[in-house]
Amino acid sequence: MKKFFYLALLLCMGFAVTSCDDDEEEKMPVEKVATVDFEGSYWDALIDNPQYNGTLLYGDNALDYKWADEETGLAGGLTLAWGGTYGFAEGGTAISNYIDADIQNHATYAYQLAAPVSNGSNNFAVVYCGATVKFADGVKHVIKTMDIVSTTYLLGVMKNGDGGYAKALTEEGDFLTLVITADNEQTLEVDMARDGVMLETWKTLDLSGLGEVNSLTFSMKGSDASNYGPKQPTYFAFDNVVVKMN
C-alpha cells in the first residue's frame, strides 16, 4: 500500500512538472519579423525608365525621390551629395526590376539599375555607394538578413575592366569589398571580388551581428583605387531585408 501511494505521488509530481514546463513554453516570446521585398504597385511606381537619365532619378524630380516600407519603416532614396544636380549619380538607393545577363556588352552606366540574375522576385533595390538606409521613425531594429548581388554594370567591369580606367579584378590580390557600417559603429565587410572570385549570384548576408541599428551606410574599398575610392563602379543590388520587429 505504501509503495502504491509513493508511485502515485511521483506520477502526480510528474504531471505537475510537465504542466509547469508547458506553461513556460507558452510564455516564451515569439519573434516577430517582417520582410522588405519591394513588391507591389507602390514599389513599381519607383522604377525609372530609362535606367540612366530617366525622369525619376535625374533632373528636378530627383530631389523628391525617396522610398519607405510601410510595415518596418525602413527608408532610402538619393544621397543628393551635391545638391541633387546629378541625381542618382551622386549616390543612393533606387528601386529596380531590370535583369540583364549581358555583362560583356552592357557593363556601362546606361544599364546601372540591372542585376545579372533574378532571385525569383520582381523588384529589388540598387545601391550606388555611398548610400544610407534607415528606420525613418528613429526606432532601432535588428536587421537579421539581407540578400545581395553585384549589378550587371559592376560585374562586367570586374570581369573585363572598362577599357583603360578600371582594371579587371581577375588576379590574385585583386579585391573589391562592400563595407556595411551601422550607426552603432559596428561593421560588416563582404567581398564583391577577391582573387578572381566574384559575387555573381544572390547571397544572403547575416546582419544580426550588427545589433540594433537605426541606419546602415554602404561604401566600398578595393585594390584598384584612386584618391576618390575604387575605380570599379560601386553598385550592388539588395532584396528581402528581414527585420526583427520586437
Legacy VTK file of the C-alpha trace (Angstrom):
# vtk DataFile Version 3.0
C-alpha trace
ASCII
DATASET POLYDATA
POINTS 246 float
0.000 0.000 0.000
2.835 2.382 0.849
4.546 1.502 -2.440
1.363 2.247 -4.363
0.966 5.612 -2.609
4.577 6.512 -3.345
4.227 5.700 -7.058
1.016 7.672 -7.256
2.756 10.647 -5.636
5.609 10.501 -8.154
3.118 10.313 -11.014
1.307 13.420 -9.762
4.588 15.263 -9.378
5.447 14.342 -12.978
2.186 15.826 -14.200
2.859 18.968 -12.184
6.369 19.425 -13.630
5.116 18.775 -17.160
2.376 21.298 -16.653
4.897 23.907 -15.473
7.147 23.200 -18.468
4.200 23.650 -20.813
3.342 26.935 -19.123
6.922 28.149 -19.510
6.916 27.249 -23.204
3.678 29.109 -23.718
5.189 32.206 -22.106
8.277 32.232 -24.339
8.054 35.305 -26.624
7.596 34.599 -30.313
9.981 36.544 -32.517
8.142 38.726 -34.990
9.850 39.597 -38.244
8.875 41.485 -41.372
10.485 41.294 -44.810
11.027 44.274 -47.083
10.682 42.663 -50.529
9.947 45.758 -52.658
6.910 44.106 -54.236
3.649 45.833 -55.169
2.312 48.863 -57.005
3.934 51.364 -54.614
7.373 49.996 -55.463
6.617 49.535 -59.171
5.979 53.282 -59.458
9.544 53.983 -58.233
11.261 52.164 -61.131
12.778 54.616 -63.608
12.769 54.194 -67.384
15.283 54.521 -68.955
17.764 53.282 -66.390
20.034 56.285 -66.883
18.825 59.894 -67.097
15.201 58.999 -66.501
12.701 61.465 -65.089
12.612 59.894 -61.616
16.300 59.623 -60.768
17.673 62.626 -62.655
16.693 66.245 -63.107
14.439 68.194 -60.795
12.421 65.124 -59.782
15.499 63.509 -58.218
15.165 65.875 -55.267
11.924 64.117 -54.344
12.986 60.514 -54.962
12.604 58.543 -51.753
11.008 55.319 -50.550
9.806 53.895 -47.239
8.440 50.499 -46.300
5.126 50.867 -44.507
5.486 47.935 -42.104
9.096 48.265 -40.973
9.748 51.969 -41.561
12.949 51.168 -43.494
13.574 54.081 -45.847
16.005 55.193 -48.527
16.400 57.441 -51.519
19.054 59.505 -53.237
22.093 60.822 -51.385
21.978 64.245 -53.077
25.602 64.769 -52.083
25.979 67.782 -54.395
22.501 69.158 -54.032
20.796 66.775 -56.420
22.135 68.281 -59.633
23.382 64.883 -60.823
20.605 62.734 -59.377
21.409 59.067 -58.805
24.994 59.736 -59.956
25.508 61.314 -56.513
24.725 58.003 -54.774
21.669 56.478 -53.170
19.231 53.594 -53.387
16.818 53.150 -56.279
14.117 50.548 -56.910
14.572 48.337 -59.967
13.208 45.325 -61.821
15.809 45.155 -64.606
17.522 41.803 -65.220
20.348 41.794 -67.760
22.853 38.968 -68.057
24.842 40.608 -70.871
27.821 41.667 -68.781
30.038 41.667 -71.869
28.185 44.479 -73.671
26.055 46.153 -71.007
28.649 46.935 -68.335
28.046 50.692 -68.602
26.186 53.379 -66.680
23.360 53.090 -69.237
22.447 49.777 -67.531
23.082 50.936 -63.976
19.836 49.542 -62.498
20.238 45.976 -63.812
21.121 42.823 -61.895
22.722 39.965 -63.866
20.428 37.271 -62.479
16.956 37.061 -60.968
16.344 35.870 -57.424
12.773 34.875 -58.274
11.104 38.136 -57.251
10.050 41.083 -59.386
11.702 44.063 -57.710
14.839 44.840 -55.720
16.895 47.875 -54.718
20.102 49.063 -56.386
22.703 50.947 -54.358
25.278 53.345 -55.713
27.769 53.943 -52.901
27.842 55.863 -50.723
24.304 55.493 -49.607
22.350 55.038 -46.399
19.114 53.309 -45.453
17.472 53.993 -42.111
14.383 53.485 -39.999
12.651 56.789 -40.577
10.832 56.812 -37.223
14.120 56.613 -35.325
13.307 53.234 -33.741
16.216 50.785 -33.684
15.781 47.255 -35.021
17.906 44.180 -35.591
18.193 43.548 -39.321
18.540 39.787 -39.447
19.393 39.154 -43.096
19.636 40.811 -46.495
20.190 39.309 -49.959
22.784 40.977 -52.202
24.361 40.560 -55.652
26.691 42.526 -57.936
24.954 44.570 -60.614
25.424 43.891 -64.324
27.496 47.071 -64.591
29.792 46.188 -61.703
30.199 42.528 -62.623
31.084 43.318 -66.230
33.794 45.793 -65.187
35.181 43.442 -62.526
35.493 40.699 -65.155
36.662 42.724 -68.145
37.799 46.155 -66.979
36.387 49.216 -68.679
38.860 49.954 -71.423
41.589 51.750 -69.532
40.422 53.315 -66.249
39.411 50.375 -64.062
41.199 47.057 -64.344
39.620 43.622 -64.304
39.764 42.055 -60.841
40.828 38.636 -62.056
44.258 38.194 -60.484
45.489 37.069 -57.089
45.486 40.029 -54.719
42.682 41.858 -56.519
39.644 42.672 -54.388
36.583 44.867 -54.083
34.837 44.821 -50.710
31.438 46.137 -49.653
31.563 47.765 -46.211
28.291 47.962 -44.279
28.536 50.381 -41.351
25.803 50.643 -38.713
25.113 53.817 -36.774
26.329 51.982 -33.657
29.777 51.776 -35.361
29.603 48.017 -35.943
30.711 46.972 -39.434
30.407 44.023 -41.778
32.637 43.508 -44.812
31.613 41.389 -47.792
33.778 40.673 -50.826
32.278 41.502 -54.193
35.520 40.203 -55.725
38.576 38.518 -54.224
41.448 36.824 -56.118
39.329 36.459 -59.253
36.258 35.049 -57.491
33.259 37.364 -57.838
29.776 37.651 -56.399
27.741 36.615 -59.446
24.614 35.165 -57.796
22.393 36.303 -54.950
23.850 35.757 -51.488
22.126 36.037 -48.098
24.055 38.095 -45.542
23.610 37.597 -41.795
23.428 41.132 -40.393
22.239 40.195 -36.904
25.773 40.638 -35.526
25.475 44.379 -36.118
22.958 44.525 -33.261
20.137 47.034 -33.015
20.564 49.746 -35.605
18.791 52.826 -36.843
20.764 53.101 -40.074
23.179 51.279 -42.381
25.656 53.056 -44.632
27.156 51.335 -47.678
30.608 52.007 -49.086
33.291 50.051 -50.943
37.051 49.704 -50.847
39.311 47.933 -53.287
42.770 47.138 -54.576
42.348 49.221 -57.739
41.595 52.669 -56.377
42.255 56.375 -56.800
42.072 59.173 -54.243
38.293 59.060 -54.717
37.902 55.349 -53.949
37.614 52.187 -56.060
37.827 52.651 -59.815
35.178 49.996 -60.381
31.542 51.239 -60.385
30.422 50.814 -56.771
26.937 49.444 -57.403
25.209 46.409 -55.906
21.638 45.178 -55.531
19.814 44.077 -52.378
16.469 42.476 -51.614
14.471 40.633 -48.936
15.574 42.631 -45.902
14.374 40.701 -42.844
13.731 42.975 -39.845
13.080 41.899 -36.270
10.020 43.814 -35.103
10.088 43.117 -31.331
LINES 1 247
246 0 1 2 3 4 5 6 7 8 9 10 11 12 13 14 15 16 17 18 19 20 21 22 23 24 25 26 27 28 29 30 31 32 33 34 35 36 37 38 39 40 41 42 43 44 45 46 47 48 49 50 51 52 53 54 55 56 57 58 59 60 61 62 63 64 65 66 67 68 69 70 71 72 73 74 75 76 77 78 79 80 81 82 83 84 85 86 87 88 89 90 91 92 93 94 95 96 97 98 99 100 101 102 103 104 105 106 107 108 109 110 111 112 113 114 115 116 117 118 119 120 121 122 123 124 125 126 127 128 129 130 131 132 133 134 135 136 137 138 139 140 141 142 143 144 145 146 147 148 149 150 151 152 153 154 155 156 157 158 159 160 161 162 163 164 165 166 167 168 169 170 171 172 173 174 175 176 177 178 179 180 181 182 183 184 185 186 187 188 189 190 191 192 193 194 195 196 197 198 199 200 201 202 203 204 205 206 207 208 209 210 211 212 213 214 215 216 217 218 219 220 221 222 223 224 225 226 227 228 229 230 231 232 233 234 235 236 237 238 239 240 241 242 243 244 245
